[in-house]
Amino acid sequence: MEHLRRGSIHETLREVFGFEAFREGQREVIEKILGGESALAVFPTGSGKSLCYQLSALHLAGVTLVVSPLIALMKDQIDFLRRHHVPAARLDSSVGVEEYKRINAELEEGSLKLLYVAPERFSNERFIHRLRRLHIGLMVIDEAHCISEWGHNFRPDYLKLARISRSLDIRRVLTLTATATTAVAADICQEFAIAPDAFIHTGFHRPNLTLRVTDASADQQLSLLLRRIAERPRGATIVYVTLQRTAEMVAAALQKKGFAARAYHAGLETEERSATQEWFMKSPDAIVTATIAFGMGIDKSAIRYVYHFNLPKSLENYSQEIGRAGRDGQPSTCEIIACADDITALENFTFGDTPEPAAIGAMIHAILAHPDEFDVSTYELSQKHDVRPLVVNTLLTYLELADVIEATAPFYNEYQFQPARSSTEILAAFEGERLTFLRALFHSAVKARTWFSIDLEKTAAQLECPRERLVKALTYLEEKGDLVLKVTGLRQGYRIKERPADVNVLTRQLCERFELRERNDVGRVQQVVDLVSEPNCMVRNLLGHFGEKLKSNCGHCGVCLGDAPVRLHRSERRDAIEEQRNPVHALLTSNPHGLRSARQVARFLCGLSSPLAVQSKLTKHPLFGVLLDVPFESVLEFAQGLK
């Protein structure tokens, strides 16, 4: 049985967590939650948002359900809670069978106080049914700006969370973010029925951060960065870049100059990323050159410098990234090396995620052609319609919110196993019908080098048995230690709730929704350009973007300190387009399948990968990305003239 804390929240703060006083905003949020209200907490990065629900959970009956997209952050927080004797667990893809059983048992008996899950888990019908049997005292949504379709980091799975919280009759919801404009905050409050006085905003102003901007041409960026790092006192540093290859290039240049530097990006193996993060945490003057993947959950207070080698992709990203500097309150410098060439590259990334109307229509027709109960593979839809997987998931979420479909249960269609001993030894433990069944199961497996693969649907049909029996048999052999098991081929189950009266109207509505997202994303890049070109106080203008008013100029940004104003001018480079006319004509003749539409041609020339481009090996072609720094709309106009 659970044991609730009966003392004051200040006693819990001191006795459980070891802190003598609350930080700004924490007490107000906790009091709202314990008073039975939902709340939105907008606190700067590293200012103690997580304590608001960790402490509240100990004073509430039932389990606190924490939704977060950051698995690494979940692990760190659970380690912290367990050190303080707070029962907490997480459910994610890394949890084994035995641990999963233990977590479920603790949930049933009411001994678990906090359960961390990824938003994707709410697409699992069985998980939803399990939650219905629990008493959920509080639902927490971290990175809550992902809920807003018009925010800088929209995630389709987040759109469903408000509806799910209502269906589970969860009375209190705490939403947390470090970056929310007035419009995004209004979206969050509306979705979760958060009262105006339960929106706690502590402000973004950090007087210890000096924000500067220096303009540079593309061939000056690296030398300027090296000079800045060499002339300033050493200290822990993050250099943010846009591309993975840029992270590697800058790290190599810094190493050559004798600095302790490493690259960090999504293209590295998990072990290497973890090692780099651990190295950075321990070193007083380490330099990490990183894409935006670095920094989530980084709890290093003495970061002295944050450089943007490339322009940040939005003001929200910029605010979050510079927020990692100077959390110890000591002076820290954040500098943007502003190059006009980056503007076009950032805008062009946006166009890679907008599906063509024909692809949207084809996916909708394919989904509605299914019977009322069906399943789909995001990967297969992505490959067939040449749409990125995240965009496929967004479209499926739109259809859910339109009450056309609803998710049931996800499952894996392919199981792979590696025997720990010979099949003869494994089968020797069985007899009769079970022996016959397992022998047929092994016989159906296809061997690669060391792993065997089983297509569950085909095998179930061949053996005339339920799919569940195959899964149970393989799981049993894994638990006995007879084989190592892994799963692939994720498919999501759905049921059709209501078929639309007019599919064309639905298609047009979704096309307009994607186009509006595209315009908003391009607009965010322009907001960055406006900020770095601003002749007045930079901090004052940045805070204004988030609805915060500074009464006077900050006195500590580059503009206030007398830096020369930055003026970014970019070239349309139409001459570069015309130079490619004949080579592109030749490519279209030789590869008509991979580049079927004008938009596919434009994405290819701008270096924007797509499933079909990868499948056709076009991303390795010399022309891939040849017009990377030319505006996408100019390239699209050129491509339309070729068709």
JORA-V969379 format. One record per residue. PSI is psi in degrees with one decimal (999 if undefined). NEAR is the number of other ideal C-beta (glycine too) atoms within 8 Angstrom. Layout:
BEGIN
PSI|NEAR + PSI|NEAR
END
This chain:
BEGIN
148.6|5 + 154.4|8 + 116.5|4 + 145.6|8 + 130.4|9 + -13.7|3 + -170.8|6 + 162.6|5 + -28.2|11 + -37.1|7 + -42.3|9 + -42.0|14 + -44.7|14 + -47.2|10 + -35.1|6 + -46.0|12 + -12.3|10 + 19.1|5 + 144.4|8 + -25.9|4 + 152.7|5 + 149.1|9 + 168.9|8 + 130.4|6 + -23.6|12 + -48.0|11 + -43.1|8 + -42.3|8 + -47.2|13 + -41.9|13 + -36.8|9 + -46.1|12 + -47.7|15 + -18.4|10 + 1.9|6 + 9.1|5 + 156.7|10 + 157.7|13 + 157.5|13 + 123.0|17 + 116.7|13 + 99.0|12 + 147.7|11 + 156.8|10 + 131.0|8 + 17.1|9 + 14.3|11 + 34.8|9 + -40.3|10 + -31.4|9 + -28.5|12 + -40.8|15 + -28.4|15 + -43.2|13 + -43.1|14 + -38.6|14 + -33.2|14 + -15.3|12 + 2.4|10 + 141.9|13 + 149.7|6 + -175.6|11 + 147.0|14 + 121.5|16 + 116.0|12 + 120.2|12 + 120.4|12 + 139.4|11 + -2.9|8 + 96.9|10 + -40.9|9 + -38.4|8 + -39.0|11 + -47.7|13 + -45.2|9 + -43.2|10 + -37.4|12 + -39.1|13 + -43.0|8 + -45.9|8 + -40.9|12 + -34.1|10 + -26.2|6 + 16.9|9 + 34.4|5 + 119.7|12 + 114.7|10 + 153.5|13 + 167.8|11 + 149.8|12 + 110.3|11 + -175.7|10 + -17.5|3 + -6.1|5 + 126.9|9 + 174.1|6 + -48.6|8 + -40.9|6 + -37.2|8 + -44.0|10 + -42.0|8 + -42.6|8 + -44.0|13 + -39.2|9 + -41.9|8 + -34.8|11 + -43.7|12 + -39.5|7 + -7.5|7 + 18.9|10 + -11.8|7 + 130.2|12 + -33.9|10 + 131.7|16 + 120.2|14 + 132.4|13 + 156.3|14 + 152.7|9 + -28.1|12 + -23.9|6 + -20.2|9 + -1.0|13 + 2.9|8 + 110.6|10 + -37.0|9 + -37.0|7 + -42.2|11 + -43.2|12 + -39.0|8 + -42.1|10 + -33.2|10 + -22.5|7 + -7.2|6 + 159.7|9 + 108.0|7 + 107.2|12 + -30.1|10 + 135.6|16 + 130.0|13 + 132.8|13 + 103.6|13 + 156.5|14 + 45.8|11 + -18.7|13 + -19.7|14 + -17.6|12 + -37.6|14 + 122.1|12 + -21.5|7 + 8.5|9 + 177.2|14 + -11.5|11 + 49.3|9 + 134.1|12 + 122.3|8 + -36.5|11 + -25.1|12 + -27.6|12 + -27.6|10 + -8.6|11 + -36.5|13 + -44.3|10 + -41.5|8 + -42.3|10 + -37.3|11 + -40.0|8 + -27.9|7 + 0.8|11 + 43.0|5 + 120.1|11 + -29.2|4 + 130.5|12 + 129.0|12 + 119.1|16 + 137.8|15 + 139.2|15 + 156.3|14 + -11.4|11 + 114.1|12 + 121.6|14 + 172.3|11 + -40.8|8 + -42.5|8 + -42.2|13 + -39.2|14 + -39.5|8 + -47.8|13 + -46.5|17 + -38.2|13 + -44.7|7 + -36.2|8 + 15.3|12 + 49.9|7 + 124.8|13 + 152.6|9 + -37.5|5 + -1.8|4 + 10.5|11 + 103.7|12 + 114.5|13 + 114.8|8 + -7.0|9 + 151.5|7 + -7.9|10 + 125.1|9 + 93.4|8 + -19.8|6 + -4.2|8 + 127.8|12 + 115.1|11 + 124.9|13 + 156.9|12 + 132.5|12 + 128.8|11 + 149.0|9 + 147.4|10 + 168.6|7 + -35.4|7 + -2.2|4 + -15.8|8 + -50.1|12 + -45.7|10 + -35.7|7 + -44.1|11 + -46.5|13 + -39.9|11 + -43.2|8 + -47.1|10 + -35.2|13 + -34.6|7 + -12.7|5 + 153.0|9 + 144.2|4 + 149.8|5 + 163.7|11 + 132.6|14 + 139.0|14 + 130.2|16 + 111.7|13 + 135.2|14 + 170.2|12 + -42.0|10 + 149.7|8 + -42.7|10 + -30.3|6 + -38.8|12 + -43.8|15 + -43.2|11 + -45.9|9 + -41.0|16 + -43.2|13 + -40.8|8 + -39.6|10 + -41.7|13 + -40.0|9 + -29.5|6 + 2.6|8 + 9.6|4 + 149.2|8 + 99.4|7 + 144.5|12 + 150.7|12 + 151.6|14 + 121.4|14 + 171.0|12 + -15.5|6 + -8.7|4 + 156.8|10 + 151.5|5 + -41.9|6 + -39.3|6 + -39.9|8 + -42.8|11 + -41.3|8 + -40.8|8 + -41.7|13 + -43.3|11 + -42.3|8 + -43.6|10 + -41.2|13 + -34.1|8 + -24.1|6 + 139.0|9 + -18.2|7 + 28.4|9 + 148.2|13 + 124.3|15 + 126.7|14 + 117.7|16 + 151.5|15 + 179.3|13 + -7.9|9 + -21.8|10 + 136.0|13 + -24.4|11 + 115.8|8 + 2.5|8 + 120.0|10 + 59.2|6 + 116.3|10 + -25.9|7 + 50.3|10 + 117.4|15 + -27.3|12 + 139.2|15 + 115.9|15 + 142.3|15 + 99.9|14 + -35.0|13 + 157.7|14 + 139.9|15 + 153.7|12 + -16.8|12 + 164.8|11 + -30.6|13 + -45.4|13 + -44.6|13 + -47.0|14 + -41.7|13 + -40.3|12 + -42.9|14 + -20.8|11 + -11.5|12 + -9.0|14 + 145.1|14 + 35.6|12 + -12.9|11 + 1.8|6 + -3.6|5 + 155.9|8 + 136.0|6 + 152.7|13 + 134.7|12 + 118.5|14 + 134.5|13 + 126.2|13 + 98.9|13 + 117.5|13 + 128.5|13 + -29.9|9 + -26.3|10 + -25.1|11 + -50.3|12 + -43.2|12 + -42.4|12 + -43.7|14 + -40.6|12 + -33.0|14 + -35.3|10 + -40.3|12 + -18.9|14 + -20.1|12 + -1.0|11 + 115.0|11 + 153.4|12 + 148.2|8 + -38.5|8 + -38.0|7 + -39.9|11 + -47.9|14 + -41.7|11 + -39.7|9 + -41.4|14 + -45.1|14 + -39.0|9 + -40.2|10 + -43.2|13 + -14.2|11 + -12.9|5 + 159.8|10 + 178.8|5 + -31.4|6 + 125.2|7 + 173.4|11 + 152.4|8 + 157.5|12 + 121.8|11 + -40.5|12 + -46.1|8 + -42.6|8 + -40.0|13 + -46.9|13 + -43.2|10 + -37.7|7 + 5.3|11 + 50.0|11 + 136.5|14 + 146.6|10 + -41.7|10 + -36.6|8 + -36.5|12 + -45.7|14 + -36.8|11 + -44.8|11 + -42.5|14 + -37.8|15 + -41.0|12 + -41.2|11 + -33.6|11 + -45.7|12 + -23.4|9 + 3.7|8 + 28.0|7 + -42.4|12 + 165.1|11 + 144.2|8 + 144.7|12 + -99.2|8 + 139.1|8 + 152.6|10 + 165.0|8 + 132.3|11 + -14.1|10 + 129.0|11 + 137.7|14 + 140.9|12 + 152.6|15 + 112.1|9 + 139.0|10 + -17.3|7 + 176.4|6 + 156.8|6 + -32.8|7 + -43.9|6 + -39.2|7 + -46.5|13 + -19.8|11 + -19.6|6 + -1.5|4 + 162.9|8 + 169.3|4 + -140.1|6 + -35.7|5 + -39.3|8 + -45.1|10 + -42.5|8 + -48.4|12 + -36.2|12 + -42.3|9 + -36.5|10 + -47.5|14 + -38.0|10 + -28.6|6 + -14.2|10 + 144.1|10 + 125.9|6 + 134.1|5 + -138.2|7 + -55.9|3 + -11.5|4 + 146.8|9 + 142.4|12 + 141.9|10 + 121.0|15 + 110.8|8 + -40.6|13 + -48.2|8 + -42.8|8 + -40.6|12 + -38.5|13 + -42.1|7 + -42.2|8 + -3.4|11 + 52.3|5 + 160.3|8 + 146.4|6 + -37.0|9 + -32.5|6 + -37.5|10 + -45.3|16 + -44.8|10 + -40.3|8 + -46.6|11 + -39.7|14 + -40.4|10 + -43.9|8 + -33.8|12 + -44.7|13 + -31.9|7 + -13.1|6 + 13.1|5 + -23.7|9 + 160.6|11 + 133.5|7 + 140.4|11 + 155.6|7 + 146.7|9 + 178.5|8 + 50.7|8 + 132.3|12 + 144.5|11 + 127.5|12 + 145.7|13 + 161.9|15 + 145.5|10 + 123.7|12 + -46.9|7 + 122.7|6 + 133.7|5 + 146.6|10 + -34.6|3 + 106.0|6 + -34.1|10 + -37.9|7 + -44.6|9 + -44.2|12 + -44.3|12 + -40.3|8 + -41.7|8 + -35.6|12 + -44.6|10 + -35.8|8 + -43.6|9 + -38.4|13 + -38.1|9 + -39.9|8 + -41.7|12 + -45.4|12 + -39.7|8 + -40.4|9 + -40.4|10 + -38.4|10 + -32.7|8 + -35.0|13 + -41.8|15 + -33.3|8 + -36.4|11 + -45.1|15 + -43.5|11 + -39.7|8 + -47.9|13 + -20.6|12 + -0.7|10 + 124.6|10 + -11.1|5 + 179.7|8 + 120.7|12 + -43.2|15 + -42.7|14 + -41.2|11 + -37.1|11 + -45.6|14 + -35.8|13 + -32.7|10 + -32.3|10 + 13.6|12 + 16.4|8 + 130.3|10 + 126.9|6 + 126.2|12 + -30.1|3 + 171.1|5 + 149.0|9 + -34.5|13 + -3.4|5 + 11.0|10 + 171.9|12 + -42.0|10 + -46.3|11 + -27.1|12 + 1.0|9 + 13.8|3 + 149.3|9 + 141.8|3 + 148.9|7 + 136.3|10 + 114.3|6 + 120.3|12 + 126.8|5 + 153.0|8 + 145.3|4 + -25.3|7 + 43.3|10 + -25.5|8 + -36.3|6 + -33.7|9 + -49.3|13 + -31.2|7 + -22.2|6 + 0.4|12 + -53.2|10 + -45.7|6 + -37.7|8 + -40.1|12 + -45.0|9 + -40.7|8 + -41.8|11 + -32.0|11 + -38.2|7 + -18.6|5 + 65.8|10 + -24.5|7 + -42.7|7 + -20.3|12 + 74.5|12 + -26.1|6 + 164.6|9 + -38.2|10 + -37.5|9 + -39.6|14 + -45.1|14 + -43.1|14 + -42.5|13 + -47.8|16 + -28.0|16 + 4.5|15 + 26.3|11 + 110.5|10 + 153.8|8 + 162.0|13 + -43.3|11 + -35.8|12 + -40.1|15 + -46.3|10 + -38.3|8 + 3.1|9 + 25.8|7 + -22.4|13 + -12.5|8 + -1.2|5 + 143.3|9 + -26.1|4 + -9.8|11 + 120.4|12 + 12.4|8 + -23.2|9 + 35.5|13 + -38.2|10 + 23.3|7 + 135.2|15 + 134.9|9 + -42.4|11 + -33.2|6 + -40.3|12 + -38.6|14 + -41.3|12 + -42.0|8 + -44.6|11 + -36.6|13 + -30.7|8 + -16.8|6 + -23.6|11 + 999|7
END
